[in-house]
Amino acid sequence: SAVLVVDALEAEAIVFAGTVEVRGSIDVATVIRAGRSIRAGGGLRAGRAVVAGEDIRMAGSVIVSDGPLQAGGDVRADWGVEVQGDITAAGDLRAGWDVVCQGKLSLKGGAFVGQDLIVQGAVECGKGLCVGGHLTGAQSLRVGRGIVVGGAITGVAHLEAGWGVKAGECIHTHGAIKAGESLCAGGDICAGQGY
């Protein structure tokens, strides 16, 4: 239950059993790992991994990790998120700007992205997915509830939503499209060949 409070954090690595609170930004060359939460008034940059037992919250800038990002609670960045590995969270993912994930995106909760969502791996959300811009994927996308995208949904292999799917522009997949309720797009709706 200890809390580490500092003005700025710049180190090779940091492992702390409790909560890490930084008034400014966090910059670690390798890994930052907290048993509870990681919070900062600025941004977070890690060379290898970001791991928190509870929430990760950045109030003033982006979260950048050259490896995975894992949270036992919510992940929230007032700006954007850019991760070279997987993003895994037991809660929600919220970002004011873009979310770019080079690995898999796996959330027990939902995702709320202000601008574009770009994911190279599979996407799995236990709840809903709301994207202000475009959603671009490379593998399957599965959501327990609904999907609302302001722009286009493109590149995903298979698309599945427990509720409805709504896109402001087109919906193009390489495989199947499955919606538990409605399916709506401002442009074309195209499943892959043979689907």
Buried (B, 14 or more C-beta within 10 A) or exposed (E): EEEBEEEEBBEEBBEBEBBBBBBBBBBBEBBBBBBBBBBBBBBBBBBBBBBBBBBBBBBBBBBBBBBBBBBBBBBBBBBBBBBBBBBBBBBBBBBBBBBBBBBBBBBBBBBBBBBBBBBBBBBBBBBBBBBBBBBBBBBBBBBBBBBBBBBBBBBBBBBBBBBBBBBBBBBBBBBBBBBBEEBEBBEEBBBBEEE
